[in-house]
Amino acid sequence: MIRQNQESMFMTYVLFGIIGIMYLISLVCLWKLWQKQETILKRVGWSLVLFIPFFGPMFYGAWYRPPSIQSEDQRAPEKIYFG
């Protein structure tokens, strides 16, 4: 009986550890999301998705597409100023 209780406690700790790691991943994704230049509606929507344990970070990684970077030939030329 004591051994079974120890095993169930161990599994409880493992489960809480996994949930904690998933929330840390969600927080990192949230931080990166709010650092980008996105609309407030998009930020809030993805923030709500990221708070879903386990699936939120997976949905974010699978479907979030940041704005694409312009190719070199479409960029404005850089001016060098000498002061």
Rosetta silent file (secondary structure, phi, psi, omega in degrees, C-alpha in Angstrom):
SEQUENCE: MIRQNQESMFMTYVLFGIIGIMYLISLVCLWKLWQKQETILKRVGWSLVLFIPFFGPMFYGAWYRPPSIQSEDQRAPEKIYFG
SCORE:     score description
SCORE:     0.000 S_00000001
   1 L     0.000  -40.077  179.095    0.000    0.000    0.000 S_00000001
   2 H   -66.483  -39.408  179.984    2.823    2.412    0.785 S_00000001
   3 H   -64.272  -40.685  179.428    4.524    1.589   -2.529 S_00000001
   4 H   -65.885  -37.936  178.050    1.337    2.246   -4.482 S_00000001
   5 H   -65.253  -38.795  178.300    0.933    5.591   -2.702 S_00000001
   6 H   -66.172  -39.488  178.986    4.520    6.532   -3.594 S_00000001
   7 H   -65.767  -41.039  179.609    3.928    5.649   -7.248 S_00000001
   8 H   -68.041  -36.445  176.233    0.778    7.757   -7.420 S_00000001
   9 H   -65.129  -40.542  178.051    2.598   10.694   -5.793 S_00000001
  10 H   -61.593  -44.718  179.638    5.432   10.319   -8.313 S_00000001
  11 H   -64.881  -34.264  176.693    2.967   10.370  -11.212 S_00000001
  12 H   -64.134  -44.046  177.991    1.318   13.457   -9.715 S_00000001
  13 H   -63.927  -40.205  178.276    4.683   15.236   -9.612 S_00000001
  14 H   -63.014  -44.996  179.676    5.444   14.194  -13.186 S_00000001
  15 H   -61.508  -46.935  178.070    2.069   15.479  -14.373 S_00000001
  16 H   -64.042  -34.837  176.841    2.512   18.827  -12.605 S_00000001
  17 H   -64.303  -44.260  178.870    6.038   19.064  -14.009 S_00000001
  18 H   -63.952  -43.925  178.478    4.821   18.518  -17.566 S_00000001
  19 H   -63.076  -41.079  178.198    2.034   21.078  -17.118 S_00000001
  20 H   -62.292  -42.158  178.393    4.530   23.547  -15.667 S_00000001
  21 H   -64.535  -41.082  178.902    6.883   23.083  -18.617 S_00000001
  22 H   -64.341  -38.393  177.278    4.014   23.592  -21.067 S_00000001
  23 H   -68.729  -34.687  174.819    3.025   26.823  -19.320 S_00000001
  24 H   -63.673  -42.044  176.461    6.632   28.023  -19.474 S_00000001
  25 H   -61.836  -41.710  177.653    6.659   27.323  -23.209 S_00000001
  26 H   -61.421  -42.246  179.704    3.387   29.244  -23.507 S_00000001
  27 H   -64.718  -39.449  176.903    4.854   32.193  -21.624 S_00000001
  28 H   -63.902  -43.727  177.775    7.903   32.292  -23.900 S_00000001
  29 H   -62.919  -40.647  177.318    5.637   32.202  -26.972 S_00000001
  30 H   -61.684  -45.207  179.929    3.487   34.968  -25.469 S_00000001
  31 H   -60.290  -45.930  178.916    6.517   37.128  -24.805 S_00000001
  32 H   -65.101  -38.697  179.290    7.764   36.676  -28.378 S_00000001
  33 H   -61.916  -44.681 -176.681    4.270   37.327  -29.771 S_00000001
  34 H   -76.640   -9.731  174.945    3.889   40.622  -27.910 S_00000001
  35 H   -84.103  -16.239 -176.150    7.344   41.782  -29.083 S_00000001
  36 L   -87.663  161.404  178.225    6.269   41.617  -32.744 S_00000001
  37 L   -88.346   84.411  178.886    4.433   44.263  -34.741 S_00000001
  38 L  -122.647  164.858  175.258    1.009   42.637  -34.979 S_00000001
  39 L   -69.996  153.399 -178.317   -2.514   43.977  -34.595 S_00000001
  40 H   -63.427  -35.221  179.396   -3.912   43.968  -31.074 S_00000001
  41 H   -64.073  -41.562  178.973   -6.733   41.643  -32.133 S_00000001
  42 H   -66.730  -40.676  179.023   -4.250   39.074  -33.443 S_00000001
  43 H   -62.936  -46.483 -178.732   -2.143   39.313  -30.281 S_00000001
  44 H   -65.034  -43.173  179.097   -5.136   38.856  -27.969 S_00000001
  45 H   -59.649  -48.476  179.515   -6.496   35.952  -30.041 S_00000001
  46 H   -69.104  -29.367  176.521   -3.192   34.072  -30.036 S_00000001
  47 H   -64.071  -42.685  177.393   -2.728   34.861  -26.341 S_00000001
  48 H   -62.784  -39.811  178.598   -6.016   33.120  -25.540 S_00000001
  49 H   -64.328  -40.176 -176.930   -4.964   30.106  -27.615 S_00000001
  50 H   -67.977  -18.276  178.265   -1.601   29.913  -25.828 S_00000001
  51 L   -82.767   -1.407  175.707   -3.262   29.578  -22.432 S_00000001
  52 L   -80.914  117.004 -177.851   -4.750   26.202  -23.410 S_00000001
  53 L   -60.651  144.677  178.500   -2.461   23.617  -21.769 S_00000001
  54 L    70.026  -57.520 -171.413   -0.649   21.209  -24.102 S_00000001
  55 H   -84.429  -27.767 -178.316   -2.473   22.217  -27.289 S_00000001
  56 H   -56.033  -54.795  178.914   -1.994   26.002  -27.221 S_00000001
  57 H   -63.022  -31.856  178.781    1.757   26.005  -27.991 S_00000001
  58 H   -69.208  -43.170  176.881    1.246   23.296  -30.618 S_00000001
  59 H   -62.111  -43.498 -179.741   -1.502   25.309  -32.371 S_00000001
  60 H   -60.489  -46.343  179.877    0.645   28.434  -32.189 S_00000001
  61 H   -66.836  -32.286 -177.124    3.644   26.660  -33.695 S_00000001
  62 H   -81.822  -37.094 -169.882    1.592   25.028  -36.419 S_00000001
  63 H  -115.233  -14.966 -179.478   -0.603   27.917  -37.578 S_00000001
  64 L   -76.987  128.455  177.495    0.950   31.238  -36.578 S_00000001
  65 L  -125.191  110.578  177.870    2.722   32.869  -39.499 S_00000001
  66 L   -68.761  161.503  178.049    4.574   36.115  -38.800 S_00000001
  67 L   -58.232  142.039 -178.257    4.711   38.718  -41.550 S_00000001
  68 L   -75.037  152.747  178.797    7.249   37.790  -44.192 S_00000001
  69 L   -84.851  138.969  179.285   10.476   39.719  -44.536 S_00000001
  70 L   -66.756  146.600  175.968   10.918   41.698  -47.733 S_00000001
  71 L   -72.419  162.872 -175.849   13.454   40.414  -50.194 S_00000001
  72 H   -58.228  -37.958 -176.527   16.625   42.448  -50.731 S_00000001
  73 H   -74.408  -14.114  178.954   15.487   43.887  -54.078 S_00000001
  74 H   -97.713   -7.387 -177.646   12.267   45.292  -52.546 S_00000001
  75 L   -80.304  151.800  174.950   13.905   47.062  -49.619 S_00000001
  76 L   -71.252  143.616 -179.557   14.626   50.772  -49.550 S_00000001
  77 L   -66.227  143.410  178.532   18.308   51.554  -49.975 S_00000001
  78 L   -83.760  133.790  177.582   20.153   52.273  -46.760 S_00000001
  79 L  -100.639  136.776  178.167   21.694   55.709  -46.531 S_00000001
  80 L  -103.799  123.656 -178.832   24.935   56.141  -44.697 S_00000001
  81 L  -107.675  132.142  175.128   25.269   59.418  -42.886 S_00000001
  82 L  -109.768  119.709 -173.908   28.582   60.807  -41.821 S_00000001
  83 L   -99.443    0.000    0.000   28.186   63.364  -39.082 S_00000001
